[in-house]
Amino acid sequence: MSARLSQVSGHLTNSYGRGLLAGEVAIVTGAAQGIGRSVALLFAKEGAKVVVSDLDEKKAQLVVDEIKKAGGDALAVGGDVGADDFPKKILDATIKKYGKVNHIVNNAGFTFDRMLHTTPDDAWDIIMKIHVRAPFRLIREAAPYMRVKDQKNRENRSIINVSSIAGLHGNVGQANYSSAKAAVTGLTKTIAKEWGGFGVRANTVAFGYIKTRLTQAKEQGAAIEIEGKKVALGIPGMKEPAPDANYPNIPLNRPGEPDEAAAAVLFLASPLASYVSGHTLEVTGGQGI
Ligand SMILES: NC(=O)c1ccc[n+]([C@@H]2O[C@H](COP(=O)([O-])OP(=O)(O)OC[C@H]3O[C@@H](n4cnc5c(N)ncnc54)[C@H](O)[C@@H]3O)[C@@H](O)[C@H]2O)c1
């Protein structure tokens, strides 16, 4: 028992009572792996009850199992964020189990890269649908739980939308993705303005090169199946980062880890960022400055 207790306390921070997000409820989309998984684990470690959502429900359940094993509370909800019935499905499940929602992290996404002159309409449409339309629809569905008029019952609430360095600077081969990730900042800023009066903060986090399935070599064969179509993931010819590799575009001279990406998301969700809204936090190791 004492071993179990010390294991659990090792997972919980002592920096802010029972954690920076103690008692709060967070929905994280695309949380079965990569950055979203790290966000779900870190939020749970900081006391949040986490709704772990992903296209891959089995993998999402594994993240929930991991959270529960460490003494936390989580729920898996499978589904495609782009599906018309997705927002209602996840909000219903969240409210049924936890009765409220404090944070939504719109993280689910993938790339469908082509040079602009060879980008077909379907590659444009699906990237816009997943990265812009889906977050918009999920946030809209959550409006009754976020726009709390009663000032006394207000809790720490925020929306965090995941963007990319490609959305800030453009990127070769990513006209669709860069456009979608740029749109995310407009969406975030509008929420900050419309919902600020209800105490809801809205922020964007723009990642640079984070080591996940999205940034591994395309030749490794990872793919996502979306609306019955297979989309290959990764970057053509990408090498496994060697420990002594140099990254002249990145001042910190290395890629980021998913846990480092998650730490930035935690900051934005936490009371440490209580006066931060409408901001785009670049988590890029300095790339693009
Ligand atoms: N890795 C990077 O360098 C990087 C850089 C900038 C932005 N991003 C963004 O970060 C987010 C997370 O990406 P990652 O690098 O962790 O990738 P990842 O492929 O490791 O994880 C993405 C997760 O999202 C899920 N997902 C994808 N489409 C979905 C859908 N339609 N419905 C539900 N779930 C879906 C996948 O199943 C997967 O579990 C994405 O929005 C991505 O665009 C990543």
The ligand as an SDF file (V2000), in Angstrom:
LIG
                    3D

 44 48  0  0  0  0  0  0  0  0999 V2000
    4.4120   17.1200  -34.6080 N   0  0  0  0  0  0  0  0  0  0  0  0
    4.6420   18.3480  -35.0030 C   0  0  0  0  0  0  0  0  0  0  0  0
    5.7790   18.7190  -35.3020 O   0  0  0  0  0  0  0  0  0  0  0  0
    3.5100   19.3470  -35.0920 C   0  0  0  0  0  0  0  0  0  0  0  0
    3.8400   20.6570  -35.4440 C   0  0  0  0  0  0  0  0  0  0  0  0
    2.8380   21.6030  -35.5180 C   0  0  0  0  0  0  0  0  0  0  0  0
    1.5290   21.2510  -35.2400 C   0  0  0  0  0  0  0  0  0  0  0  0
    1.2310   19.9560  -34.9270 N   0  0  0  0  0  0  0  0  0  0  0  0
   -0.1690   19.6530  -34.6540 C   0  0  0  0  0  0  0  0  0  0  0  0
   -0.2630   18.9880  -33.4150 O   0  0  0  0  0  0  0  0  0  0  0  0
   -1.4370   18.1710  -33.4140 C   0  0  0  0  0  0  0  0  0  0  0  0
   -1.0770   16.7710  -32.9270 C   0  0  0  0  0  0  0  0  0  0  0  0
   -0.2160   16.1510  -33.8780 O   0  0  0  0  0  0  0  0  0  0  0  0
    0.9040   15.0680  -33.5070 P   0  0  0  0  0  0  0  0  0  0  0  0
    2.1780   15.5770  -34.0510 O   0  0  0  0  0  0  0  0  0  0  0  0
    0.8100   14.6830  -32.0850 O   0  0  0  0  0  0  0  0  0  0  0  0
    0.4270   13.8780  -34.4710 O   0  0  0  0  0  0  0  0  0  0  0  0
    0.1290   12.3240  -34.1970 P   0  0  0  0  0  0  0  0  0  0  0  0
   -0.1590   11.7510  -35.5320 O   0  0  0  0  0  0  0  0  0  0  0  0
    1.2130   11.7210  -33.3770 O   0  0  0  0  0  0  0  0  0  0  0  0
   -1.1920   12.3450  -33.3050 O   0  0  0  0  0  0  0  0  0  0  0  0
   -2.3810   12.8780  -33.8170 C   0  0  0  0  0  0  0  0  0  0  0  0
   -3.5630   12.1360  -33.2010 C   0  0  0  0  0  0  0  0  0  0  0  0
   -4.7590   12.7400  -33.7220 O   0  0  0  0  0  0  0  0  0  0  0  0
   -5.6490   11.7140  -34.1040 C   0  0  0  0  0  0  0  0  0  0  0  0
   -6.5160   12.2040  -35.1770 N   0  0  0  0  0  0  0  0  0  0  0  0
   -6.1440   12.6230  -36.4110 C   0  0  0  0  0  0  0  0  0  0  0  0
   -7.2100   12.9510  -37.1250 N   0  0  0  0  0  0  0  0  0  0  0  0
   -8.2970   12.7420  -36.3260 C   0  0  0  0  0  0  0  0  0  0  0  0
   -9.6940   12.8960  -36.5120 C   0  0  0  0  0  0  0  0  0  0  0  0
  -10.1970   13.3050  -37.6830 N   0  0  0  0  0  0  0  0  0  0  0  0
  -10.5270   12.6120  -35.4760 N   0  0  0  0  0  0  0  0  0  0  0  0
  -10.0230   12.1800  -34.2950 C   0  0  0  0  0  0  0  0  0  0  0  0
   -8.7100   11.9900  -34.0750 N   0  0  0  0  0  0  0  0  0  0  0  0
   -7.8540   12.2680  -35.0870 C   0  0  0  0  0  0  0  0  0  0  0  0
   -4.7650   10.5830  -34.5730 C   0  0  0  0  0  0  0  0  0  0  0  0
   -5.4420    9.3300  -34.5420 O   0  0  0  0  0  0  0  0  0  0  0  0
   -3.6000   10.6640  -33.5890 C   0  0  0  0  0  0  0  0  0  0  0  0
   -3.8240    9.8730  -32.4460 O   0  0  0  0  0  0  0  0  0  0  0  0
   -2.0110   18.2410  -34.8170 C   0  0  0  0  0  0  0  0  0  0  0  0
   -3.0500   19.1930  -34.8670 O   0  0  0  0  0  0  0  0  0  0  0  0
   -0.8350   18.7310  -35.6420 C   0  0  0  0  0  0  0  0  0  0  0  0
   -1.2480   19.3620  -36.8140 O   0  0  0  0  0  0  0  0  0  0  0  0
    2.1970   19.0070  -34.8370 C   0  0  0  0  0  0  0  0  0  0  0  0
  1  2  1  0
  2  3  2  0
  2  4  1  0
  4  5  1  0
  4 44  2  0
  5  6  2  0
  6  7  1  0
  7  8  2  0
  8  9  1  0
  8 44  1  0
  9 10  1  0
  9 42  1  0
 10 11  1  0
 11 12  1  0
 11 40  1  0
 12 13  1  0
 13 14  1  0
 14 15  2  0
 14 16  1  0
 14 17  1  0
 17 18  1  0
 18 19  2  0
 18 20  1  0
 18 21  1  0
 21 22  1  0
 22 23  1  0
 23 24  1  0
 23 38  1  0
 24 25  1  0
 25 26  1  0
 25 36  1  0
 26 27  1  0
 26 35  1  0
 27 28  2  0
 28 29  1  0
 29 30  1  0
 29 35  2  0
 30 31  1  0
 30 32  2  0
 32 33  1  0
 33 34  2  0
 34 35  1  0
 36 37  1  0
 36 38  1  0
 38 39  1  0
 40 41  1  0
 40 42  1  0
 42 43  1  0
M  CHG  2   8   1  16  -1
M  END
$$$$
